[in-house]
Amino acid sequence: MSIFPGAFWGGEVIEALQTVLDPVVLLIVVLSALYGVFVGSIPGLTATMAVALFIPITFHLAPIHAIAAVVTLVACAIFAGDIPNTLLRIPGTPASAAYTDDVHDLAKQGLQDRALGVCLVFSVVGGLLGSLVLMFFAQSLARVATLFGTVEYFWLYLLGLGCAVVATRGSALLGALGLILGLALSTIGLSPAHGSARFTFGIAELYRGINFIPAMIGLFGLSEVLRNLLVIDRRQDAQAPDVASHGAGWSLRRSVESVFGSAVPRLWRRKGPTLRSAGIGATVGMLPGAGADIAAWVSLGVSRRLSKRGQAEPLDHVADATAANNSALAGAWVPALVFGIPGDSVTALVIGILMMKDVTPGPDIFQREDGALVYSIYFLFLVANLVLLPVGFLAIKAGGALVRVSHRTLLPIIILFCVVGSYAVNNSYFDVGVMLAMGLVGFVLDQWRVPLGPVVLGIVLGGPLEERFIGTLNTSDGSLLAFFERPQSLVLGLLSLALWLSPLVSAVRRGKRV
Amino acid sequence: MSRRAPASPEGKGPLVWPLAGLLLLTLLGCGSQGSFPDRPVFLLCPWGAGGGTDRVSRQVAALLEQDLGVNVNVINATGGQGVTGHSRGALARPDGYTMTMMTVELNMLHWRGLTTVGPESFAPIVLLNRDAAALFVRADAPWTTLEELEERIKTSPEPLKASGTAQGGIWHLALAGWYTAMGEDPARLRWLSSQGAASSMTELLAGTIDVVCCSLAEATVQMSSGKVRCLGVMSPERVTPRFPDVPTFEEQGYDWSLEGWRGIGVPRDTPQEIRDVLVPALERVVRSAEFQDFMGRQGFDWRYEGPDPFRASLDRADESLGTLIRSDAFEAIRTTRFGAMVYPTVLGVACAGVLAGLLLTGTLRREGTRRPSRNGWIHFLEGIGFIVLFILLVRPVGFVLTAGILLGLFFWRLGVTPWRAVATTAILVPATYLLFHALLRVDLPRGLLGW
């Protein structure tokens, strides 16, 4: 039993189990799950926002109650982002932008239940596996995080971006074009490494750059609405036939089957890839500054690269990405608990909650008398993911009602959602304008078959990538050797260079043959 | 199921549409103007959710809510190193409903020419926190005092690598100021720009940098876990009772101190009678035991200054930071060898390469879709018009009215049956408003009707 931290089976664990199975805690978990799914499924609202809203209340709660709420909220909100992603083509996070078109295409064929079922089941499994990783390997994995400095992050970002190109459906060159476009958009505003204004054309609002949430809503959601508006006269009132096949009388058995019927056998068939994806998710998610976004793309890239053509369905890749996404959530808690360094904005809020309760994160957090609290965090992760299963099922069924609305009624409503969602991020009308502009850009890119996922990832990672790139150059006085100086940077550097060169070479070769 | 052709909604339409308007109006009721505050108040936070300023803002909001009896909603107006939030707060309507959680960047941004908004754009209400800069090294670093670090800086040819915030940010200034105070050229400092103290701490632990300069509050966790050591704090006196063992710079023989601060202000032209409500309310909040307890637990140094002393400290800080920012030393740290256009240039080259590849391989082709009809393009433009009109109208007219009318018009243009259009609009728009207003604390504009 040497892999377990010191007193794993000691009194703390029993105590933690008792705390978690307390009826009040379980009630809080269920309520937070409902709230999390609700907030997460509204375009423009994020898990961070849900948690931040919740913070002032935590002052009056016992720590375990506060943590239970936050853990559940986050796990559920992330999955819920897949609902508008599938039904309306509006991704909830940059991570789910990785597979937007895969799931939305299925929804257009009336198969939204199957797509969302896969998202749900693999989210839950990814979350559970991620929690297990957190349980057993937190302390040893935390050491990996201390190996990562500026240069390593630079390579990691490049690796994530490379995966976005590899994982793209269709031509890698078109993926690269989308990516560079996103990176270019991210240079608008104050440059992260110098703090000087760039491409702002004297517009004060542009100083903060292009916010990725309105951009994402515009690129995917609005552009899809605009495209549908173009052909709406040709549609005989939409979707009705699809519904007819599903809608003849409601039965629980049939609904359960439509959601889980495809997902569960798929899980059985793809045990290996799922384990791999959860591993990637937990490892990448654990690095502060990388997080779920990169995890999902890397997992998708690996999944696309390893599967031989024609053998894997699109949904298999979706499953891999979504498993990594949720597993990364648990990973982000590792550096937060062990070093007090938040892996994402949610764990930053959690550290605040812990400190409010006089629990200071640190390497010895597991050995201290607060140990029980830490172990109960683990169990809460497990419970939260289990609760997500039924709550997510209800959400899928409720969301399905949207699809039954006719296109003529639905399109104006989606526009309203896009407008309000992009406004809600910062209470800014400028963001609504950004959303509109990005909608037009997305419309044009769709016409030229440039994939949109890489554009989003480019906008998200552009700033951090530049910061690391310029930072490394500046601190090394311009020596390119600095990018390969340390052993870990050498390994990561070669890995990402290889990844970048392989599809470009093969794309050019394939292109010539055509 | 609606099978109505888009061109023929006239049948029963004309009667129904005015009815829709009436229904909306009755739903809206009449807005009333009472004494301040009679509707939700906003607290703008120039920094992101989860950070220190955000946590403080949300705590103030929660307590102020109980005191004022109306909702106090925190808005994260982030970006531009604080430009966005401070400018929005200063330019907001001076009616007391938009307050700003101001931070020390207010004293810096205008000197750097990033905005015209400065301390005189605000009427200060309350100062609630001061955090001095402090210097941190890894626990296994060879330096235990500032003197030893100075020795290393002055003798080694290798410049010191440091981080803590963005290039030119407050903690960068603090460290550069110490360099100047000990007669060393700040240009010899290698500053690694970062998005915040947390990622700088990662760098410190990973060994890519030598020191981190940030506030004690931002490093509490790493310090108490024994991973990093604090060499000194740049405050006039020791920070008691939280960190009695950390010596000040002055004790170690350096005439140098620099503090960040947080405080709440409203736009300059806010009427006195509104300030007379806010000042005592915020004083009660900030002086409350609950707030002081919160600040202590989060590691923030609690202070209280009313409007007049706060104004005096604002002016003092503005003068000293202005001197620092306009000095040659600051110019030296601003200019880096790899400037702001290096990265866009690299991107440009990469883009040219990809485009060349696309053209050579002939991959860039338009999707072969059927040409849309003229009507299709009209609907396309209507969709865009919806959003443009929304942006233009929502502030003067209010969310419910704007969204209701636009949605109704759009339904009509797309040929949705009138009863369905009215029902959908009448349910959806107020429901959206209530949802965002009550549950999600995003206040959509009220406009004409006060609703």
Interface residues (C-beta under 8 A of the other chain):
Chain A: V39 I42 L45 T48 M49 V51 A52 L53 I55 P56 I57 F59 A145 T146 L147 F148 G149 T150 V151 E152 S171 L173 L174 A176 L177 I180 L181 L183 A184 T187 G189 L190 S191 P192 A193 H194 G195 S196 A197 R198 F199 A204 E205 Y207 R208 G209 N211 L222 V225 L226 L229 L230 V231 I232 D233 R234 Q236 D237 A240 P288 G289 P335 F339 G340 I341 P342 S345 V346 A348 L349 I351 G352 M355 M356 K357 D358 T360 P361 G362 P363 D364 S406 R408 T409 L411 P412 I413 I415 L416 C418 V419 V420 Y423 A424 N426 N427 S428 Y429 V432 G433 M435 L436 L440 D446 Q447 W448 R449 P464 E466 E467 F469 I470 G471 L473 N474 T475 D477 G478 L504 A507 V508 R510 G511 K512 V514
Chain B: M1 S2 R3 P6 F42 G48 A49 G50 G51 D54 R55 R58 Q59 A61 A62 V74 I75 N76 A77 T78 G79 G80 Q81 V83 T84 S87 R112 L114 T115 K161 A166 Q167 G168 G169 R190 W191 L192 S193 S194 Q195 A198 S199 M201 T202 E203 L205 A206 G207 T208 I209 T220 V221 Q222 S224 S225 G226 K227 E290 F294 R297 Q298 G299 R334 T336 R337 F338 G339 A340 M341 V342 Y343 P344 V346 L347 A350 C351 V354 L355 G357 L358 L360 T361 G362 T363 L364 R365 R366 E367 T369 R370 P372 S373 N375 G376 W377 H379 F380 E382 G383 I384 F386 I387 V388 F390 I391 V394 R395 A403 L407 F410 F411 L414 G415 V416 R420 A421 T424 L428 V429 T432 F436 L440 R441 V442 D443 L444
